[in-house]
């Protein structure tokens, strides 16, 4: 299935961010969970996605790290490989320019912290 660019409304445990929303059938949803380490390393967290084109609110799920808490999320580091995937995806899907700038300027990578 094709994806749609969305902004995700945060909550007390989840910051706002931009991304791509895919509709999955039950089998694919389970497969993604297994390949991404649910329930050991990650968990499904409910969120509300807003379609760029229409502003339509769509209930959705995202994967969140079980180790991360809101207090230490600013200290999280990602791999340079994963950051490149995020940056390339943000460009490909034409995500919000301010979000793209954030990915290129503010995200810390292991061995190369920003600021």
N, CA, C and O of each residue as an XYZ file, in Angstrom:
460
protein
N       0.842     -1.189      0.000
C       0.000      0.000      0.000
C       0.880      1.242      0.000
O       1.988      1.221      0.535
N       0.401      2.298     -0.584
C       1.138      3.547     -0.601
C       1.040      4.257      0.734
O       0.154      3.963      1.536
N       1.934      5.176      0.971
C       1.937      5.921      2.218
C       1.410      7.325      2.020
O       1.182      7.769      0.895
N       1.220      8.017      3.134
C       0.789      9.414      3.116
C       1.614     10.187      4.129
O       1.824      9.715      5.247
N       2.087     11.375      3.752
C       2.844     12.217      4.666
C       1.907     12.746      5.741
O       0.797     13.195      5.455
N       2.380     12.682      6.995
C       1.551     13.111      8.121
C       2.397     13.833      9.162
O       3.614     13.663      9.227
N       1.725     14.637      9.968
C       2.294     15.186     11.192
C       1.637     14.411     12.333
O       0.435     14.148     12.290
N       2.401     14.049     13.335
C       1.844     13.282     14.447
C       1.758     14.175     15.670
O       2.743     14.784     16.088
N       0.554     14.241     16.239
C       0.339     15.027     17.440
C       0.922     14.272     18.620
O       0.630     13.092     18.815
N       1.730     14.938     19.392
C       2.345     14.311     20.546
C       1.387     14.203     21.716
O       0.236     14.634     21.655
N       1.893     13.622     22.763
C       1.158     13.503     24.014
C       2.166     13.706     25.128
O       3.297     14.122     24.873
N       1.774     13.419     26.348
C       2.726     13.602     27.437
C       3.927     12.669     27.299
O       4.999     12.966     27.825
N       3.764     11.554     26.603
C       4.854     10.594     26.434
C       5.443     10.577     25.031
O       6.327      9.770     24.746
N       4.973     11.446     24.156
C       5.389     11.396     22.759
C       5.460     12.806     22.184
O       4.466     13.531     22.202
N       6.636     13.203     21.670
C       6.729     14.540     21.066
C       6.053     14.582     19.696
O       5.808     13.541     19.086
N       5.754     15.791     19.217
C       5.244     15.952     17.852
C       6.357     15.588     16.867
O       7.532     15.825     17.145
N       5.997     15.022     15.737
C       6.966     14.748     14.689
C       6.231     14.554     13.378
O       5.000     14.554     13.347
N       6.973     14.389     12.303
C       6.411     14.172     10.968
C       6.834     12.800     10.485
O       7.847     12.264     10.934
N       6.063     12.229      9.573
C       6.419     10.914      9.062
C       5.496     10.488      7.945
O       4.801     11.306      7.343
N       5.499      9.200      7.676
C       4.690      8.618      6.621
C       3.823      7.542      7.248
O       4.314      6.687      7.986
N       2.548      7.586      6.956
C       1.582      6.650      7.514
C       1.233      5.604      6.470
O       0.900      5.937      5.333
N       1.310      4.353      6.855
C       0.926      3.243      5.984
C      -0.234      2.494      6.613
O      -0.282      2.311      7.829
N      -1.164      2.064      5.782
C      -2.251      1.215      6.247
C      -1.807     -0.238      6.075
O      -1.442     -0.663      4.979
N      -1.843     -0.995      7.184
C      -1.411     -2.385      7.170
C      -2.566     -3.303      7.524
O      -3.418     -2.970      8.348
N      -2.578     -4.462      6.887
C      -3.548     -5.464      7.326
C      -3.004     -6.113      8.607
O      -1.866     -5.859      9.002
N      -3.811     -6.935      9.239
C      -3.441     -7.516     10.528
C      -2.153     -8.341     10.445
O      -1.308     -8.278     11.338
N      -2.015     -9.110      9.372
C      -0.824     -9.947      9.210
C       0.439     -9.097      9.072
O       1.456     -9.393      9.700
N       0.382     -8.045      8.255
C       1.546     -7.177      8.076
C       1.861     -6.395      9.352
O       3.029     -6.182      9.675
N       0.827     -5.970     10.075
C       1.027     -5.269     11.345
C       1.805     -6.169     12.301
O       2.763     -5.726     12.935
N       1.394     -7.431     12.404
C       2.089     -8.390     13.273
C       3.520     -8.614     12.801
O       4.441     -8.682     13.616
N       3.712     -8.729     11.485
C       5.045     -8.958     10.932
C       5.970     -7.777     11.242
O       7.123     -7.979     11.623
N       5.476     -6.559     11.082
C       6.304     -5.383     11.400
C       6.687     -5.405     12.876
O       7.839     -5.146     13.224
N       5.733     -5.712     13.737
C       6.031     -5.779     15.165
C       7.120     -6.781     15.479
O       8.030     -6.486     16.254
N       7.039     -7.960     14.889
C       8.047     -8.990     15.142
C       9.415     -8.592     14.623
O      10.414     -8.788     15.314
N       9.483     -8.031     13.408
C      10.784     -7.656     12.846
C      11.409     -6.483     13.582
O      12.628     -6.313     13.550
N      10.591     -5.667     14.246
C      11.115     -4.494     14.961
C      11.329     -4.747     16.456
O      11.724     -3.833     17.180
N      11.078     -5.958     16.922
C      11.393     -6.273     18.319
C      10.277     -6.050     19.312
O      10.549     -5.867     20.498
N       9.027     -6.057     18.870
C       7.887     -5.961     19.790
C       7.655     -7.360     20.342
O       7.586     -8.292     19.541
N       7.533     -7.573     21.615
C       7.418     -6.605     22.708
C       8.704     -6.401     23.508
O       8.664     -5.797     24.580
N       9.847     -6.891     23.012
C      11.067     -6.852     23.806
C      11.710     -5.473     23.839
O      11.955     -4.943     24.923
N      11.985     -4.889     22.706
C      12.682     -3.604     22.651
C      11.760     -2.430     22.366
O      12.012     -1.306     22.801
N      10.688     -2.702     21.629
C       9.756     -1.640     21.227
C       8.338     -2.031     21.594
O       8.033     -3.199     21.836
N       7.484     -1.030     21.628
C       6.064     -1.262     21.872
C       5.256     -0.396     20.928
O       5.731      0.636     20.454
N       4.029     -0.824     20.656
C       3.108     -0.019     19.848
C       2.495      1.048     20.740
O       1.988      0.737     21.818
N       2.536      2.290     20.307
C       1.938      3.397     21.054
C       0.899      4.085     20.178
O       1.175      4.402     19.022
N      -0.300      4.319     20.722
C      -1.319      5.009     19.926
C      -0.957      6.479     19.733
O      -0.317      7.087     20.591
N      -1.366      7.038     18.610
C      -1.137      8.454     18.324
C      -2.220      8.931     17.363
O      -3.021      8.141     16.864
N      -2.228     10.223     17.116
C      -3.130     10.800     16.129
C      -2.287     11.406     15.018
O      -1.450     12.274     15.268
N      -2.506     10.948     13.796
C      -1.782     11.477     12.639
C      -2.675     12.482     11.919
O      -3.887     12.288     11.830
N      -2.076     13.553     11.407
C      -2.793     14.574     10.636
C      -2.276     14.549      9.212
O      -1.096     14.818      8.984
N      -3.137     14.229      8.237
C      -2.707     14.198      6.839
C      -2.310     15.597      6.393
O      -3.044     16.558      6.624
N      -1.167     15.712      5.764
C      -0.683     16.990      5.258
C      -1.713     17.666      4.364
O      -2.017     18.845      4.542
N      -2.253     16.917      3.397
C      -3.100     17.505      2.366
C      -4.422     18.033      2.914
O      -4.912     19.066      2.457
N      -5.001     17.340      3.885
C      -6.361     17.666      4.325
C      -6.489     18.058      5.788
O      -7.492     18.654      6.182
N      -5.486     17.732      6.599
C      -5.588     17.966      8.037
C      -6.454     16.934      8.738
O      -6.698     17.033      9.941
N      -6.923     15.935      7.981
C      -7.767     14.884      8.549
C      -7.029     14.162      9.670
O      -5.862     13.798      9.521
N      -7.715     13.955     10.798
C      -7.138     13.219     11.925
C      -7.359     11.725     11.720
O      -8.469     11.283     11.426
N      -6.287     10.957     11.878
C      -6.352      9.517     11.689
C      -5.743      8.842     12.904
O      -4.583      9.100     13.227
N      -6.497      7.976     13.592
C      -5.889      7.223     14.693
C      -4.847      6.262     14.132
O      -5.086      5.608     13.118
N      -3.702      6.176     14.782
C      -2.608      5.356     14.268
C      -1.795      4.796     15.431
O      -2.053      5.106     16.593
N      -0.821      3.975     15.100
C       0.134      3.440     16.065
C       1.530      3.695     15.544
O       1.769      3.664     14.337
N       2.459      3.950     16.467
C       3.870      4.066     16.121
C       4.656      3.164     17.051
O       4.173      2.772     18.114
N       5.868      2.841     16.640
C       6.758      2.071     17.500
C       7.559      3.028     18.364
O       8.148      3.984     17.860
N       7.581      2.770     19.670
C       8.386      3.572     20.586
C       9.293      2.636     21.374
O       8.937      1.489     21.645
N      10.454      3.135     21.732
C      11.419      2.355     22.502
C      10.895      2.120     23.905
O      10.389      3.042     24.545
N      11.012      0.903     24.384
C      10.580      0.608     25.746
C      11.559      1.193     26.759
O      11.199      1.417     27.915
N      12.803      1.443     26.327
C      13.815      1.957     27.235
C      13.709      3.461     27.432
O      14.113      3.981     28.472
N      13.179      4.152     26.458
C      13.142      5.618     26.513
C      11.998      6.109     27.381
O      10.910      5.534     27.394
N      12.264      7.170     28.094
C      11.238      7.863     28.862
C      11.243      9.307     28.407
O      12.219      9.748     27.800
N      10.166     10.075     28.684
C      10.164     11.478     28.269
C      11.340     12.255     28.839
O      11.850     13.171     28.193
N      11.778     11.897     30.050
C      12.868     12.634     30.692
C      14.205     12.434     29.994
O      15.013     13.361     29.930
N      14.451     11.222     29.463
C      15.759     10.980     28.859
C      15.724     10.983     27.344
O      16.743     10.707     26.711
N      14.572     11.291     26.737
C      14.479     11.224     25.279
C      15.408     12.222     24.593
O      15.853     11.962     23.475
N      15.715     13.347     25.220
C      16.607     14.322     24.600
C      18.040     13.813     24.576
O      18.870     14.359     23.849
N      18.349     12.786     25.351
C      19.688     12.235     25.394
C      19.829     10.984     24.526
O      20.891     10.362     24.495
N      18.773     10.624     23.834
C      18.812      9.448     22.978
C      19.730      9.710     21.788
O      19.768     10.817     21.251
N      20.456      8.696     21.390
C      21.299      8.767     20.215
C      20.805      7.727     19.226
O      20.357      6.650     19.621
N      20.886      8.044     17.956
C      20.531      7.091     16.917
C      21.780      6.751     16.128
O      22.791      7.447     16.219
N      21.708      5.694     15.364
C      22.855      5.373     14.510
C      22.854      6.328     13.313
O      21.807      6.825     12.897
N      24.035      6.570     12.778
C      24.149      7.423     11.599
C      23.390      6.799     10.434
O      22.782      7.521      9.644
N      23.414      5.470     10.311
C      22.692      4.778      9.249
C      21.193      5.053      9.336
O      20.556      5.351      8.326
N      20.624      4.954     10.547
C      19.189      5.182     10.710
C      18.842      6.646     10.460
O      17.811      6.943      9.856
N      19.691      7.559     10.919
C      19.445      8.985     10.678
C      19.420      9.269      9.176
O      18.578     10.039      8.712
N      20.316      8.669      8.420
C      20.327      8.868      6.962
C      19.017      8.369      6.330
O      18.492      8.998      5.411
N      18.500      7.249      6.820
C      17.219      6.734      6.323
C      16.113      7.750      6.598
O      15.283      8.015      5.728
N      16.097      8.318      7.801
C      15.093      9.331      8.140
C      15.224     10.562      7.249
O      14.228     11.080      6.744
N      16.455     11.027      7.060
C      16.688     12.213      6.239
C      16.266     11.984      4.787
O      15.603     12.831      4.188
N      16.652     10.841      4.229
C      16.292     10.543      2.842
C      14.778     10.389      2.691
O      14.201     10.852      1.707
N      14.139      9.741      3.661
C      12.686      9.586      3.616
C      11.969     10.914      3.725
O      10.974     11.146      3.038
N      12.468     11.790      4.586
C      11.851     13.110      4.750
C      11.936     13.913      3.460
O      10.993     14.616      3.097
N      13.068     13.806      2.768
C      13.200     14.488      1.472
C      12.283     13.856      0.427
O      11.577     14.566     -0.290
N      12.290     12.524      0.337
C      11.491     11.828     -0.661
C      10.009     12.139     -0.511
O       9.322     12.373     -1.505
N       9.507     12.145      0.725
C       8.085     12.372      0.984
C       7.753     13.848      1.119
O       6.602     14.207      1.369
N       8.761     14.712      0.954
C       8.568     16.157      1.033
C       7.907     16.556      2.354
O       6.930     17.305      2.379
N       8.471     16.031      3.457
C       7.938     16.368      4.771
C       8.237     17.826      5.092
O       9.078     18.455      4.450
N       7.552     18.344      6.073
C       7.661     19.749      6.469
C       9.129     20.196      6.502
O       9.962     19.521      7.108
N       9.454     21.317      5.863
C      10.845     21.782      5.814
C      11.481     21.978      7.189
O      12.668     21.702      7.360
N      10.717     22.448      8.165
C      11.303     22.640      9.499
C      11.675     21.296     10.131
O      12.659     21.207     10.866
N      10.894     20.256      9.849
C      11.231     18.929     10.348
C      12.492     18.400      9.647
O      13.347     17.784     10.283
N      12.598     18.642      8.353
C      13.801     18.219      7.637
C      15.032     18.927      8.187
O      16.078     18.301      8.360
N      14.924     20.223      8.464
C      16.057     20.959      9.051
C      16.435     20.353     10.393
O      17.617     20.195     10.700
N      15.428     20.014     11.192
C      15.685     19.393     12.498
C      16.490     18.100     12.324
O      17.446     17.862     13.061
N      16.109     17.274     11.361
C      16.827     16.011     11.147
C      18.281     16.243     10.752
O      19.152     15.453     11.117
N      18.555     17.311     10.014
C      19.914     17.580      9.556
C      20.746     18.354     10.574
O      21.975     18.324     10.506
N      20.107     19.045     11.512
C      20.859     19.909     12.423
C      20.873     19.460     13.875
O      21.849     19.719     14.581
N      19.833     18.801     14.340
C      19.678     18.615     15.775
C      19.710     17.182     16.287
O      19.713     16.971     17.500
N      19.734     16.207     15.415
C      19.664     14.822     15.869
C      21.063     14.318     16.188
O      21.982     14.439     15.378
N      21.211     13.750     17.382
C      22.493     13.215     17.826
C      22.663     11.794     17.309
O      21.729     10.992     17.322
N      23.871     11.503     16.855
C      24.188     10.132     16.452
C      25.267      9.593     17.365
O      26.042     10.344     17.956
N      25.301      8.297     17.466
C      26.347      7.674     18.300
C      27.720      8.091     17.757
O      28.006      7.937     16.570
N      28.544      8.611     18.638
C      29.890      9.014     18.236
C      29.962     10.371     17.578
O      31.057     10.836     17.260
N      28.818     11.031     17.359
C      28.812     12.331     16.719
C      27.670     13.180     17.279
O      26.767     13.568     16.538
N      27.705     13.475     18.610
C      26.607     14.249     19.185
C      26.561     15.673     18.635
O      27.592     16.281     18.348
N      25.351     16.182     18.498
C      25.140     17.551     18.052
C      25.157     18.441     19.284
O      24.547     18.113     20.302
N      25.841     19.543     19.194
C      25.964     20.520     20.291
C      26.640     19.934     21.456
O      26.827     20.612     22.467
